[in-house]
Amino acid sequence: MGGLGADVDAGRAHLRIHELFLNTGRALLPSAPVSAFAHIGTGNNIIYVDPEHDMVAVMRWIEGGAADGFVRRLLAALAPQQIQ
């Protein structure tokens, strides 16, 4: 799992806008393919990108541990021939 992000100086507050996380070894999202990645921002706003399934999903204010369950249900909703 690697991270890249952008810092913004907003007056006195130093904010992290987002971080890019790779799903290396399926450490971030065990239900997602290794090729998937996510942009995670403040308040657990997550942009999930799955190139293998040609999919992008946005999760807003989701609890950290619930993200994998969301991805698992999202992939299960695809036609069986699309899931590898």
Beta strands, then each sheet from edge to edge (+ up, - down):
strand 1: 3-10
strand 2: 13-22
strand 3: 37-41
strand 4: 45-50
strand 5: 55-59
sheet 1: 1+ 2- 3+ 4- 5+
end
